Amino acid sequence: MAKIGFIGVGNMGYAMMRGILKNFSKDDILFTDVNTKRCAEVSNELGVEYVHSNAELANNAKYVVLAVKPQFYDAVTKNIRDIVTENTVIISLAPGISIEDVKFKVGSSAKIVRVMPNTPALIGEGMTGICYENNNILSPEEKETVEKIFSSIGNFKVVDEKIMSAVVCASGSSPAYVYMFIEALADSVVKYGMPRDMAYDFVANTVVGAAKMVKETGLHPGKLKDAVCSPGGTTIAGVAALEEFGFRNSIIKATDACYDKCENMK
């Protein structure tokens, strides 16, 4: 029996499946997708077997990863509801869909794990929030496997379900904002004559380095920011302009919009 099955190989499902091949054998993985052409392409690239239906996958996998968008959950869970058993571990990736919602959709026997990974999983730099059912019905071995999956694609933290929408805001959706920042800053220096490829290289490496400074020094981001801002210097002039045009407020408003969407997806 295949150990881990993926329903859906879009951006997130593909990123996860590719990432876990570092710690799992190709024979441990199975997948399916409504796009049969995509299935063939991914199978040829990764050497992983695929099946032709959600039901067939659920019948052959202990760990079933629901890597589909929330609007497709009703259809997918209807396909597998009569197949999953008390030994099945459902790993749900969808924002805004609670453990209770998934349990209702697939039937009460399956074990549910709710997670929120992000697309840097594709390069092994993902950040995932993991939430287990309150009654803690997974065995130690099952938890070990779940956490092995997500340590294969980056870092993870086990969190309470009540903050899962905040996790979506902090890491699930926010890579898009970082990409926008990189693009905007690169555009701004291209304006002053820097070649575009060079601009992306400078900016992306700066973002990586700044993030590592936060993680590795343990210092407050504000303190690190202050260390760059010499009195009367270039950086504080730029910071003042960001404040004038609502940089922080725009991020907070983006989080408000993201959180509201998570909480009202049902």
C-alpha positions, 0 to 999 in steps of 0.5 A: 500500500502506498504510504502517502497519497496526494490529491491534487498536484497544483503548485502546493501539492507538487512542491510538497511531493517533490520536497518529500522525495528527499526523505521518502522513497518514490514507492512510498508516494502516490498521486492523482489530479483531474488533469491527466496530462499534468499527471503524466508530466509529473510522473515522468519528471519525479518517477512517482506513480499516479492513479486515475481517481480520488477513490483509488488513491484513498484506497491505497494510501494511509496518509491522504493529502488534500492539496486542492482549493477549498471550493473543491473540497465537497466534491473530493471528500464525496469521492473518498468518504466511503473509502477512508477508515479509522486508519486513514490520516487526512492531511488538509491544506485548505485555508478556512476549512476547520478540522471539524469541517473536514471530519464532517465531510469525510466521515468521523472515522478518519484522523484529521491533521490541518496544515498550512504550508507555503510555496517555498517548500519547492526549494526546501525552505517552506514554513508550515503550521500543523494542527492536530485534533484536540483528542490527539488520536494520532499515534506517535508513529503517525505524528512522526510521519506527518512531521517528517513530511513537513520537515522535508520541505522546510520548517514547521511549528505545531499550533493551536487551530484557533490561530490557523487563519493567522498562520495563513496570513503570516506564512501561507499568503505572505510570500506573494507580498515579499515577491511584490516587494522584491519586484517593486524595489528592483523596479525602483533601482532599474529606474536609476540605471541598474540592469534588471537581472542585477537588480533582482540579484541584489534585492533578493539576496538582501531579503534573504540576508535580512531574514537570516539576521532576524532568525539567527541573531534573535534581535527584534526587527526594529532593533536591526532596522535602527542599526541600519538607520544612521542619523541624517543618513540615506536609510532613515530618509527612505524609512521616513518615505515608507512611513509617509506612504503607509508601508506598515499600514498597507501590510496590516490591511493586507493581513486584515483582508487575508484573515477575513477571507480565511474566516469567511470561506465556508 
